[in-house]
Amino acid sequence: MGQHFLKDEAVIKKIIGALQEDGFKNLLEVGPGAGALTKYLMGIAHINFKAVELDEEKVVYLSKKYPVLADKIIHQSFLEMDKPFDEPFTVIGNFPYNISTQILFKVLEWKDDVPCIIGMFQKEVAERAASKEGSKVYGVLSVLMQAYYEIEYLFDVGNECFDPPPKVQSGVIRMKRKTTALHYKSDRAFWVLVKTAFNQRRKTMRNAVKSLFSAEELQDEIFLKRAEALSVEDFAALTFRMQ
């Protein structure tokens, strides 16, 4: 299934250490695979632990190797599952690279119940999520995730840390839910504006989002900038001026 299994114990322990810097009661692991992180996560005291794994072979393997996991593994795609806990929960994983952006957008559906996400992504995705305005990789993912989360790029992970080694680089990020809510007109207005602006990112905002604003509003100097120059707060403020 195109999986690359993390085998470097030093990297695994760094991820677990970063996870344990903040307290939590409920924990969901996405894509446990062969259990590299799982064997440590199971040992964390006084938490409710669940793991979601799509690959039936890995579900069988994990259930046999760690019998305690038998009723804690959800055999399903993370993208299709229902919310696993009724209370707030932390999400961790060596996230499948082919759906990692979709995983982050899925988490946004549960943003009010997910105070922290930590894990490994393809480096390109990790950098996009964490990048600030002015960066060439700053885009839709950056703005939509940073509207709700403080994102910290923790460290790179070399290809040799996996079996088999992937062809892409990897990076670990931590995302913490913001305590102060972003002020915008509505979720829908914010999402539509951001996606429309970056859909033609080489154009000025005036040309990229002209369908969303009156001709009078478009005279403002902010519309002479490109989308990548606007902060998350800039996009939020503009939602109140949309038609």
C-alpha positions in Angstrom: 0.0 0.0 0.0 3.0 2.3 -0.5 3.8 2.4 3.2 7.2 3.2 4.6 7.7 2.1 8.2 9.6 4.2 10.7 12.4 2.2 12.3 14.7 4.7 13.9 14.2 4.5 17.7 15.8 7.9 18.4 13.3 9.6 16.0 10.4 7.6 17.5 11.4 8.7 21.0 11.7 12.3 19.9 8.1 12.2 18.6 6.8 10.6 21.8 8.7 13.2 23.9 7.2 16.0 22.0 3.7 14.5 22.4 4.1 14.2 26.2 5.1 17.8 26.7 1.3 18.5 26.9 -1.2 16.6 28.9 -4.1 14.7 27.3 -6.7 12.2 28.2 -7.7 10.7 24.8 -5.3 9.8 22.0 -5.9 8.7 18.4 -3.0 7.2 16.4 -3.5 7.4 12.6 -1.9 4.7 10.5 0.0 2.6 13.2 1.4 0.3 10.5 3.8 -2.1 12.1 3.5 -0.4 15.5 6.7 1.7 15.7 4.9 4.5 17.7 2.2 2.3 19.0 4.4 0.2 21.3 5.3 3.4 23.2 1.8 5.0 23.1 0.2 2.0 24.7 2.4 2.4 27.7 1.3 6.0 28.5 -0.6 5.8 31.8 -4.1 7.0 32.4 -5.2 7.7 28.8 -7.8 6.3 26.4 -6.0 5.1 23.3 -7.4 4.2 19.9 -5.7 3.6 16.5 -7.2 3.7 13.1 -5.7 1.5 10.4 -7.0 0.7 6.9 -4.6 -2.1 6.0 -6.2 -5.4 7.1 -2.9 -7.2 7.2 -1.6 -4.6 9.7 -4.7 -4.8 11.8 -4.2 -8.6 12.2 -0.5 -8.2 12.9 -1.0 -5.5 15.6 -3.8 -7.5 17.2 -1.7 -10.6 17.5 1.5 -8.8 18.6 -0.3 -6.5 21.1 -3.4 -8.4 22.3 -4.3 -5.4 24.5 -5.1 -3.5 21.2 -7.8 -5.9 20.1 -10.7 -3.6 20.9 -8.7 -0.4 20.3 -8.1 -0.6 16.6 -10.6 0.9 14.2 -10.3 -0.9 10.9 -11.3 1.9 8.6 -9.9 4.8 6.5 -9.2 7.9 8.7 -10.9 10.0 6.0 -14.2 8.1 6.4 -14.3 7.5 10.1 -16.6 9.1 12.6 -15.2 11.1 15.5 -13.5 8.5 17.7 -14.1 10.1 21.1 -16.9 12.1 22.7 -14.4 14.3 24.5 -11.3 16.3 23.2 -8.5 14.1 21.8 -5.0 14.5 20.6 -4.0 13.1 17.2 -0.6 11.5 16.4 0.8 9.5 13.5 3.4 8.8 10.9 0.8 10.0 8.5 0.4 8.2 5.1 2.0 10.7 2.7 -0.4 10.1 -0.2 -3.3 11.5 1.8 -1.6 13.7 4.4 -3.1 17.0 3.1 -6.6 15.4 3.3 -5.8 14.2 6.8 -5.2 17.8 7.9 -8.4 19.0 6.3 -10.3 16.1 8.0 -8.9 17.2 11.4 -10.3 20.7 10.7 -13.8 19.2 10.7 -13.1 18.2 14.4 -11.0 21.3 15.2 -13.0 22.2 18.4 -12.3 18.7 19.8 -8.7 18.3 18.7 -6.4 20.6 20.8 -3.2 19.0 19.4 -1.9 17.2 16.4 1.7 15.9 16.2 3.3 13.7 13.7 5.3 13.1 10.6 4.4 14.2 7.1 6.1 14.5 3.7 8.5 17.4 4.3 6.8 19.5 1.6 3.4 19.2 3.3 4.9 19.9 6.8 6.6 23.0 5.4 3.5 24.2 3.7 1.4 23.8 6.8 3.9 25.7 8.9 5.0 28.4 6.4 4.2 32.1 6.9 3.1 34.8 4.4 5.8 35.8 2.0 7.0 32.2 1.5 6.8 30.5 -1.9 5.1 27.4 -0.2 2.6 29.5 1.7 -0.9 28.7 0.4 -4.3 27.3 1.1 -3.1 24.6 3.5 -1.0 27.2 5.4 -3.8 29.7 5.9 -6.6 27.3 6.7 -4.6 25.3 9.3 -3.0 28.5 10.8 -6.5 30.1 11.2 -7.1 27.6 14.0 -3.7 26.2 15.0 -0.2 27.4 16.0 2.1 25.2 13.9 5.7 24.4 14.9 8.1 22.6 12.6 10.0 20.4 15.0 12.6 18.5 12.9 13.6 16.7 9.7 13.6 12.9 9.4 16.1 11.3 7.0 15.1 8.7 4.5 17.3 6.1 6.2 15.0 6.1 9.2 12.4 4.2 7.2 12.0 0.7 5.8 11.9 0.9 2.8 13.5 4.3 2.5 11.0 6.8 0.8 12.0 8.9 -2.2 10.7 12.0 -0.4 12.0 13.9 2.6 10.0 13.9 5.9 9.3 16.4 8.7 7.6 16.4 12.1 5.3 19.2 13.1 3.2 20.0 16.1 -0.1 21.9 15.9 -1.8 23.4 18.9 -5.3 24.8 18.8 -5.3 28.6 19.2 -6.9 29.9 22.4 -8.1 33.1 20.7 -10.6 32.6 17.9 -10.0 34.2 14.5 -12.6 36.9 13.8 -14.2 36.5 10.4 -17.6 36.6 8.8 -18.1 32.8 8.5 -16.3 29.6 7.9 -17.7 29.4 4.4 -16.7 33.0 3.5 -13.2 32.5 4.8 -12.6 29.2 3.0 -14.1 30.5 -0.3 -11.9 33.6 -0.2 -8.7 31.7 0.6 -9.2 29.1 -2.0 -10.2 31.6 -4.7 -7.2 33.8 -3.9 -4.7 31.0 -4.2 -6.3 29.4 -7.2 -4.6 32.1 -9.3 -1.8 32.9 -7.0 0.4 34.6 -9.7 -2.3 37.2 -10.2 -2.9 40.2 -7.9 -5.8 39.8 -5.4 -7.7 42.4 -7.5 -7.8 40.0 -10.4 -7.9 36.7 -8.5 -10.9 37.5 -6.2 -12.7 40.2 -8.3 -15.9 38.0 -8.3 -16.1 38.2 -4.5 -15.9 42.0 -4.0 -17.5 45.2 -5.4 -15.6 47.3 -7.8 -15.4 50.0 -5.0 -13.8 47.6 -2.5 -11.3 46.4 -5.1 -9.7 49.9 -5.2 -8.2 49.3 -1.8 -4.4 48.9 -2.0 -4.4 45.5 -0.3 -5.8 44.1 -3.6 -2.6 45.1 -5.4 -0.8 42.3 -3.4 -0.7 38.7 -4.3 -2.3 36.1 -2.1 1.0 34.9 -0.7 1.6 38.3 0.8 -1.5 38.4 3.0 -1.5 37.1 6.5 -4.2 34.8 8.0 -5.6 37.9 9.8 -5.7 39.8 6.5 -7.8 37.2 4.9 -10.1 37.1 8.0 -10.6 40.9 7.9 -11.4 40.8 4.2 -14.3 38.4 4.7 -16.4 41.2 6.2 -16.0 43.2 2.9 -17.1 40.4 0.6 -20.3 40.8 -1.4 
